[in-house]
Amino acid sequence: MTTGKQVFSTISTNGQLELSIVDIETPTPGADDVVVRIEAAPINPSDMGPLFGPASMDQASMDQASMDGTGDGAKLVAPVPENRMGMVAARLGQTLPVGNECAGTVVATGDSPAAQALDGKLVSIMPGAAYAQFACVPAATCLVHNDTTSPQRAASSFVNPLTALCFLETMRMENHKAIVHTAAASNLGQMLVRLCQVEDVPLVNIVRTQEQADILTGLGAKYVCNSSDNDFMGKLTEILVETGATLGFDAIGGGKMGSDILTAMERAASRNASGLNTYGSSQLKQVYLYGSLDFSPTTLNRAYGMAWSIGGWLMPMLLARIGGERTGELRQRVADEINTIFASDYTAELSLQEMISPEAIARYLPKKTGEKYLVAPQKGL
């Protein structure tokens, strides 16, 4: 039985977040299972909630945090504000594994032919416990990569690539012809630019700084709107007239960005209308909130008639809708194009010990555009 280190997150009933590194035994693989030696695991925004919960991780709070112990036995302890404890009542006192996705080499297999066929292969997996040195998973859940792919590239094979592909699946299923995307200079946003170029899908990118706009124009993005510009709404409306985009994916969540997109869509749809129309255009305008970069309330100004919809969107739910065969096709496309359309690059690699240090958390927690961090669980051994 293999023993390896793994990061766990615990929120105690007395309001303390604890991130710890624990030695655990990896189960012996069953007939259809494989053991993966994890070599790379990205830190995605979706990993932040399980990692930190509602703990205050701003500079003032981090000044109250402490590292107990040294080396492999180190633990980060940070306060959780009392008024946020109710948000995580269901997980209080539980020690939870963390990390959605990762990549590594299969080092042990079960007896089934399907499992044994993966021996020595580089695979991507979603164990829900990616910040670890080993994982035991069903062979059928592994995405096998080509020989030319590195573990670092293979690490980000699920969350961002499949989200980008599922945006286009949603567009086609719901009969839209173009997409609006916010926080568009992110790692996912850059993938989406490349994907839409190949698929010939008009993509309207919304960013908030000129630096971010420059990143996207450097990739060849045709439509980029800076929400900080004074003429943002006017420019966005003109682009929507040109592209006919009636579908938006908003990573921000809070505030009025979703509402602003719907307003611009209505202005574009009503551009050539004549006479009085109390209820606005008949063109359905759809915005999906798929992220929560802003945790403030979502504000809807409702200046866009009555043919509109806003709701939540998650990639796994879309995959469930399209079924296993189509999902398998999308997964294979990711493996085949992980070094091109779906390539991810990283700002820095962190060991398990480094990722729970206050210094590293201060770097990756702000989720700055253009920065992405990778955990290398075997680093430092």
N, C-alpha and C positions, 0 to 999 in steps of 0.2 A: 504494500500500500504506500502511495506517494504522500509525503508531507510537504506542505508549502505554506507560504505566508499569504494572508488575505486581509484586506481592509474592511472594517465593520463600522457602522454608525449606530449610536444609541442615544436616545433622549430620555433622560431619567425623569421620574415623577417630581423631583425637586428642581427641575428647570436647568439641567446641564446637558449640553451636547458633548458627546465623547466620540472622537474618531480614533480607532485603535487598530493596530496590526497584530494579528493573532496567527499562531501556527495551527493549521488544521490538517487533518488527514483526508486525502482525496479518495472517494470510494473506488473500490475495484469495479471496472466497467462491467455492466451486464452484457448479455449476448449482442445487443444492438447498440451499445454505447462505445464512445471513445474518450480517452483522456487527452486533453490539449494542454501543452506547455505554453502558457500565454506569454507572448513577447511584446505586444503593443495593445493599448486600450485608450481611445480618445476620451477627453473630458468634454462632453456635450452639455449644452444648456439643460437638457432633460435629465442629466445626472445630478444637477445641483440640488433639486428638491430632496431626493433620498439621502444625499450626502449631508446636507446642512439643515434640512427642515426649515422652521421659521427662526432659527438662531440669527441674532444680529451679527453680521460679519463685516460691518463697517469698521473704520479705523479705530473709533473710540471703543467699540466692543472688542475688537481684536487686541486692544491694549489690555483688556481684562482676561483674555484667553491665556492659557498656559500650556506648556509642553511638559508632561510628566514622563520621566524616564528618558533613556537615550537609545540610539540605534534602533534595532528591530522591535524593541519593546516600548517605543515611544507612543504616547497618547496625547492628542489635542483635546483640551477641555475648554469649552466656551459657553457663555450664558445664553439662555433662551428667555426673552422677555415674558413676564408673567401673563401679559394680555394676549400672547400668541399661543399659549399652551393648549388652549381649546382646539386649535387648528390641527393638532397632531395627537389628539386623545387616543386614537386607535393604535398608535405605535409606541406609546410611552412604556418604557421598561424593556422594550424588545431590542435585541441586537440584530441589525439587518445587514445583509450583504449589499454592496453597491457596485454600480458600473453596468451599463446596458450591453455594450458591444466590445469585441476584441478580436484579435487574430493571433494565431500561434500554430505550432507544429503538433500533429498527432503523435503521441509517444507510447500509447497503449490502446489496445482495442479489445472488444468482445469477440465472441467466436463466430458471429454471423459473417457471411461473405461481404455484405454491405459495409460493415464496420471494418473488417480487415482490409478492404480495398482503400481505406483512407490512411493506412499506416504510413507515417513519414510525410504526409501531405500538409501543405500550408492551407489552413481553413480559417474562415471567419465564423464566429458564433455570437449568439446573444444569450449568455447564461444568466444575466441579471446579477452576476457576481464577477464582473470583469476585472476589478482591481484586485487581482489575485495571481498567484504563480501557476496554478493549475485549475482546470475545470473538467468535470465529467459530464458529458452531454450526449443525447441520442445522435447517432450518426446521421440520421435523416435531416437533422436541423443544421448540419454543417454546409457552408458554402465553400466549395473547393476552388482554389485559385490556380492560375497558370504559373508555370515555372519561373517566368520573368518578373513576377510580382513580389514585392518585399512585404514583410509583416507590417511595416509602418503604413504602407499604402492600403494593405488589406484590412487594417484595423477599422477604418471608417467605411464599411461596406453596406451597412444597413440603414442607420438613422437618416443621414443626409441623402445618399443616393436614392434610396427607395422613396423618400419624401418627395424629391424632385420628380421622379418618374410618376408618382401617384398624383402630383399636381396635374400633370398632363392627362392621366387617366380620368381624373375628375372632370377636367375641361371637356373631354370628348364625350364622356357619359352624359353630361348635363348640357351638351349642345352649345357650348361657348366656343369662341374662336381665338381668344387672346387672354393673357393673364396679367394682372397687376400684382406685384410682390413688394412687401415692405422689408426694411432692414436688409436691403438687397445686396449689400456688399459683403455679407457674411460668407462663410465657407459654403453653406447651402446655396446662397444667392449666386455665387460665382459658378457653382455647378449648374444651376438652373439657366444661367446665361448661355453656357456652352451647350447644354442640352437643347434649349429652344432654338439656337442657331442651327444645329443639325436637323432638328425636326421642322424648321421653318415656321415656328410659332411666334407671333408678335408678343414681346415681353416688355411690360412697363415696369421699370425699376425705380423704387422710391428709397432715397437715402436721406441722411440729415447733415452731411458735411460735404464740402468740395473735395476733400481727400478721398472720401468714399466714392463720389461720382467719378473721380479720375481713375480709380481702380477698375470700375466697370467699363468706362470708355476705353481703357487700355485693353480690355478683353474683347472689344468690338461691340459692346452693347449699343444699340441704336437709340433706345428711349430711356433716358435717365432724368429723374426729377429730384431736386434737392428741396426737402420740405422746409428748410431754413430760409429759402429765397422768398422775397416779398411777393413775387408773382407765381408762387407755387401752384395755387389753385387754377390760375389761368392757364399755365403751361400744361398742367395735368389734364385739364379739360380738352385742350387742343390735341394732345396726344391720344386721348380716348376717342375723340372724333375720328382721328386718322386710323387707329387700330381697331376700333369697335370692341374694345375689351369690356366685358360685363362680368368678369369673375376676378375676385381679389383674394389673396392669401396674406393675412396680416400676422406678422410675428410679434407685434408690439402688444396687442391686446387691450391695454388700458388707454384712457384718454380718448381723443376724438378722431384718430387717424382713420379708423374704419368708417366712421360717419362722413369724413371728408371725401373718402374714395367714393362712397355712394352718391354724395352730392355732385361730385365731378362727373360720375357716370350718368346721372340724371340730366345734367346740363348738356352733356354730349348727345344723349338720346333725344333731347327736346330741341336741339339746335334748329331744326327745320320745321318744327311744329307750327301750326297756325290756329288761331282761335283760342278760346278758353278751354282748358282741360283741368278741371279741379283736382283730378287724381294723378296728374303727371303722365309720363310716358307709360306705355303698356309693356316695354322691354323689361324683363326681369333682371334685376341687378343683385348679384350675390357676392357677399364678402364672408370668408371663413376666418375665424380667429384660430390659429394653430399654435401660437406661442404666448408667452406672458413676460416679455421684456419689461413691461410696465404693469405693476400690480395694482395701479389705481383703478377706480371704476371705469367701465366702458361707457362713454358718453355718446348718445345718439341724438342728433339735432333734428332729424326727420324732415329734412328739406329736400326730399327726393321722391315725392309722390307716394304711391302705395304698392308699386310693383317692385318690391325689394325684399331681401332676406339676409339675415346675419346669424351665424351659428358657429359652433365649435367643429373642429376637424382634426382627426388623428390618422396618421398613416396606417397603423395596424387595423383600424376599423375599415379603411378603404380596401386593404388587402383581403379582409374577410369577405367583403362584398364581391370582389372580382374572382375569388376562388383560387384553389391551389394550382391549377394548371397555368393560369396567367401569372400568378405570383412567381412560379418557378421560372417563367420566361423572363420576368423582370430581374430576378436574382441572377440569372445567367448573364444577362446583359451587363449588370454591374461588374461581375467577375471579368468579363471580356473587355470592359472599357474603364477599369479602375485606374489605369495609368494615364487616361486621357480625359474624357468628359467628367468622370467621377473622382478625379485625383484630389487628394487632400495633402496639404503641406502644413508643417507645424512650427510653432514659435520656439518650443523647447521640449525636451524629453525629461520627465520627472520619475524618480524612483518612487516606490511606495512610501518610503520615509519622507521624501521631499514633498509629495503631494499633500500630506496632512500638516505640513509646517505652515505657520502664519505667513511667512514670507512668500511661499508659493501660492497660497490661497489669495493673498492680496494681488497677485499677478493674474490668476485665471478667473477668479470669481466675477470681476466686472464685465466679462464677456465682450471685450472690446472687439470691434470690427477689424478683421484682418489678423486677429490673433487666435490661435488654437493650440491647445496643449495636449501632449501625449504622455500617458503613463507607460513606463517600461518596467514591468514587475520583476524582471530578472536583473535589472541594473543594480550594480553595487554588490553583487554576490561574489 
